[in-house]
Amino acid sequence: MVDTIEHDLLIVGSGLAGLRAAIQAAKTSSNIKIAVISKLQVMRSHSVSAEGGTAAVLFPEEGDSIESHVYDTVKGSDFLGDQDVIEKLVNEMPSEIYQLEHWGMPWSRREDGRIGQRNFGGYSYPRATFAQDKVGFYEMQTLYDTCQKFDNIEFYNEWFTTSIIHDGQKFCGITAIKLSSGTFYTIKGKALIIATGGAGRLYSYSTYSLSSTPEGLDMAYRAGMALKDMEFVQFHPTGILPSGILITEGARGEGGYLLNKDGDRFMKKYAPSKLELASRDVVSRAMMTEINEGRGFKHETGVDCLKLDLRHLGNELIIKKLPAIREISLKFSGIDPAKEPIDVRPVSHYMMGGIHTNIDGATEIQGIWAAGEAACNSVHGANRLGANSTAECLVWGKITGDLAAKYVLEAKSPQFPLHLVSAEEKRIYDGIFRGSGSVNPYEVRQDLTDMMNEKAYVFRNENDLIDGLKKLRELKQKTWKHVDDKAKEYNTNFSNVMELDSMFRVAEVILVGAIARKESRGAHARTDYPDRDDKNFLHHTLVYYDTKEPIIKKHPVTITKYKPVERKY
Ligand SMILES: Cc1cc2nc3c(=O)[nH]c(=O)nc-3n(C[C@H](O)[C@H](O)[C@H](O)COP(=O)(O)OP(=O)(O)OC[C@H]3O[C@@H](n4cnc5c(N)ncnc54)[C@H](O)[C@@H]3O)c2cc1C
């Protein structure tokens, strides 16, 4: 008999989206029991590493406007963003900034005492609201602290969720392993918010936390929900070598620039007006073109790179506004950015795709919502603008928390399909924990993520993508599904192999989506189809799970005001 716990509302994920959802649900009703389930301790969630800012229109009287933020985001998305969803984000954001302020967020300040905002790529106005270069850490601390005010939020830290249970129509519960004891549980609930974040660790060169793996996406996919627009993976222009840790766009927002080996500020050729502050897809492609045409530097590890120069900003500004960048450069690269340029290269940084939701974050199954990076409500389309993601987490954390709490107040407990719990127990214990084989799963994981880095990076083409898919399927056939450490408590070997199991399915979705999209749009740049093709591809990609092959469908884009035009920066 599997141990069972019951709550009304389950929130899987304790990043910005999960915490914001928990607070809103608790505010909507003090009579519902809310559980926040996370495979990590709360403050280790990836969101703490957000650096540069959160986008919002705060000062219309000084020249910013809602319309401008909306249009910048639509243009940034390469016209694949749903425009009604973008309008919602932009309209809701200013009050989220002030809400956080009232909960204790230490926003950086201007000389006149008002909240500080800085420039970010793709924006026509400096609207990235910042707290030094540690915005995610301060936002998380503020939200976590606020959660403590509510008696009806209970945290299940270090619980690894493995599946979503529904009866074909309605949500019923999840299964999870309590990592400290190794016990397998059913957690019943009437509603679920999936807030499990992105999966950038599908790539070996990545800015993401090591924990950013795709179990949340995979659980939804296996449970019959579509994954949407997964072929759009954002490569941030400035990952520091050799680790890939992020050098925030805020560094370019403060005036830093990129140089090639001829000492040329090459962005003037690719984006004459915005230069280094063009959108990320544009800057990353420019960098890879410079490297591919022989104008890059060779890093001591043998990897090609370019230089990010901050020297002209001066030590004082760097210490005041970019202290984390200085620390990262010194500790992980041995470089003082006030004295030497930093070695950088485009790095996997964000997934525009995720679990298919509507404008309110509702998925295709009743009682299940998704919020934050795990969700794809299509706010970012083919390319996200920096600072719009923490914003998205706040806005849809609030919306889904409220809607799920209201739903719970009305919903009846469904008949629980116990056979699905037994099937899941069998899948992970017989199929993985007690599996056998001689192939090292850690090596397979490295091979899989190296393949993604090689075949589905900034520039893609049919041959590479098909090769990548073939390699993925060969790796999947190997006998890596076994756990050699038989400990019950904190069995990280077990967690790693479960993560790898999910990585295979979700990497396959990225590759099949990228093969099917025979055009270049936003972050998806095909050298064999270099142009955007609105006639055939102005649609979202939906991918559904099937035991044989993923099933691909199309979904319309919502265009309210702005007809697609050529994008120039
Ligand atoms: C280095 C870096 C800097 C960034 N800076 C910015 C920025 O300045 N501005 C901006 O707007 N965006 C930024 N982003 C993007 C932004 O940080 C993320 O998109 C956002 O924080 C995601 O938050 P989230 O709540 O969706 O998920 P996360 O914070 O990733 O949280 C995911 C949660 O899900 C839990 N989870 C996952 N799988 C399981 C499982 N199997 N069982 C149980 N729990 C699970 C995890 O424990 C975690 O609590 C940055 C991204 C990176 C990589």
The ligand as an SDF file (V2000), in Angstrom:
LIG
                    3D

 53 58  0  0  0  0  0  0  0  0999 V2000
   21.4950   32.4400  -15.0570 C   0  0  0  0  0  0  0  0  0  0  0  0
   20.1390   32.9440  -15.4130 C   0  0  0  0  0  0  0  0  0  0  0  0
   19.8160   34.2770  -15.1870 C   0  0  0  0  0  0  0  0  0  0  0  0
   18.5450   34.7530  -15.5010 C   0  0  0  0  0  0  0  0  0  0  0  0
   18.2500   36.0780  -15.2900 N   0  0  0  0  0  0  0  0  0  0  0  0
   17.0060   36.5230  -15.5770 C   0  0  0  0  0  0  0  0  0  0  0  0
   16.6610   37.8930  -15.3700 C   0  0  0  0  0  0  0  0  0  0  0  0
   17.4790   38.7060  -14.9470 O   0  0  0  0  0  0  0  0  0  0  0  0
   15.4040   38.2850  -15.6640 N   0  0  0  0  0  0  0  0  0  0  0  0
   14.4630   37.4100  -16.1580 C   0  0  0  0  0  0  0  0  0  0  0  0
   13.3220   37.8300  -16.3840 O   0  0  0  0  0  0  0  0  0  0  0  0
   14.7580   36.1060  -16.3290 N   0  0  0  0  0  0  0  0  0  0  0  0
   15.9960   35.6430  -16.0650 C   0  0  0  0  0  0  0  0  0  0  0  0
   16.2950   34.3190  -16.2700 N   0  0  0  0  0  0  0  0  0  0  0  0
   15.2000   33.3750  -16.5230 C   0  0  0  0  0  0  0  0  0  0  0  0
   14.4740   33.0990  -15.2070 C   0  0  0  0  0  0  0  0  0  0  0  0
   15.4060   33.0540  -14.1540 O   0  0  0  0  0  0  0  0  0  0  0  0
   13.7060   31.7810  -15.2110 C   0  0  0  0  0  0  0  0  0  0  0  0
   12.9660   31.6420  -16.3860 O   0  0  0  0  0  0  0  0  0  0  0  0
   12.7580   31.7200  -14.0220 C   0  0  0  0  0  0  0  0  0  0  0  0
   13.4470   31.9930  -12.8220 O   0  0  0  0  0  0  0  0  0  0  0  0
   12.0770   30.3610  -13.9240 C   0  0  0  0  0  0  0  0  0  0  0  0
   11.3440   30.3050  -12.7260 O   0  0  0  0  0  0  0  0  0  0  0  0
   10.3020   29.1490  -12.4490 P   0  0  0  0  0  0  0  0  0  0  0  0
    9.5990   29.4870  -11.2110 O   0  0  0  0  0  0  0  0  0  0  0  0
    9.4920   28.8890  -13.6620 O   0  0  0  0  0  0  0  0  0  0  0  0
   11.1970   27.8430  -12.2470 O   0  0  0  0  0  0  0  0  0  0  0  0
   12.5170   27.5490  -11.3810 P   0  0  0  0  0  0  0  0  0  0  0  0
   12.9880   28.6890  -10.5860 O   0  0  0  0  0  0  0  0  0  0  0  0
   13.4550   26.8980  -12.3400 O   0  0  0  0  0  0  0  0  0  0  0  0
   12.0070   26.4810  -10.3480 O   0  0  0  0  0  0  0  0  0  0  0  0
   11.6730   25.1720  -10.7260 C   0  0  0  0  0  0  0  0  0  0  0  0
   11.2020   24.4610   -9.4990 C   0  0  0  0  0  0  0  0  0  0  0  0
   10.6830   23.2000   -9.8710 O   0  0  0  0  0  0  0  0  0  0  0  0
   11.1590   22.2130   -8.9650 C   0  0  0  0  0  0  0  0  0  0  0  0
   11.1850   20.9320   -9.6670 N   0  0  0  0  0  0  0  0  0  0  0  0
   11.6800   20.6450  -10.8890 C   0  0  0  0  0  0  0  0  0  0  0  0
   11.5340   19.3360  -11.1580 N   0  0  0  0  0  0  0  0  0  0  0  0
   10.9400   18.7830  -10.0760 C   0  0  0  0  0  0  0  0  0  0  0  0
   10.5520   17.4630   -9.7240 C   0  0  0  0  0  0  0  0  0  0  0  0
   10.7680   16.4170  -10.5310 N   0  0  0  0  0  0  0  0  0  0  0  0
    9.9560   17.2640   -8.5200 N   0  0  0  0  0  0  0  0  0  0  0  0
    9.7500   18.2910   -7.6680 C   0  0  0  0  0  0  0  0  0  0  0  0
   10.1380   19.5490   -7.9360 N   0  0  0  0  0  0  0  0  0  0  0  0
   10.7050   19.7880   -9.1270 C   0  0  0  0  0  0  0  0  0  0  0  0
   12.5400   22.7090   -8.5780 C   0  0  0  0  0  0  0  0  0  0  0  0
   12.9320   22.1370   -7.3510 O   0  0  0  0  0  0  0  0  0  0  0  0
   12.2850   24.2080   -8.4700 C   0  0  0  0  0  0  0  0  0  0  0  0
   11.7820   24.5140   -7.2070 O   0  0  0  0  0  0  0  0  0  0  0  0
   17.5820   33.8600  -16.0240 C   0  0  0  0  0  0  0  0  0  0  0  0
   17.9080   32.5320  -16.2770 C   0  0  0  0  0  0  0  0  0  0  0  0
   19.1920   32.0770  -16.0160 C   0  0  0  0  0  0  0  0  0  0  0  0
   19.5400   30.6680  -16.3870 C   0  0  0  0  0  0  0  0  0  0  0  0
  1  2  1  0
  2  3  1  0
  2 52  2  0
  3  4  2  0
  4  5  1  0
  4 50  1  0
  5  6  2  0
  6  7  1  0
  6 13  1  0
  7  8  2  0
  7  9  1  0
  9 10  1  0
 10 11  2  0
 10 12  1  0
 12 13  2  0
 13 14  1  0
 14 15  1  0
 14 50  1  0
 15 16  1  0
 16 17  1  0
 16 18  1  0
 18 19  1  0
 18 20  1  0
 20 21  1  0
 20 22  1  0
 22 23  1  0
 23 24  1  0
 24 25  2  0
 24 26  1  0
 24 27  1  0
 27 28  1  0
 28 29  2  0
 28 30  1  0
 28 31  1  0
 31 32  1  0
 32 33  1  0
 33 34  1  0
 33 48  1  0
 34 35  1  0
 35 36  1  0
 35 46  1  0
 36 37  1  0
 36 45  1  0
 37 38  2  0
 38 39  1  0
 39 40  1  0
 39 45  2  0
 40 41  1  0
 40 42  2  0
 42 43  1  0
 43 44  2  0
 44 45  1  0
 46 47  1  0
 46 48  1  0
 48 49  1  0
 50 51  2  0
 51 52  1  0
 52 53  1  0
M  END
$$$$
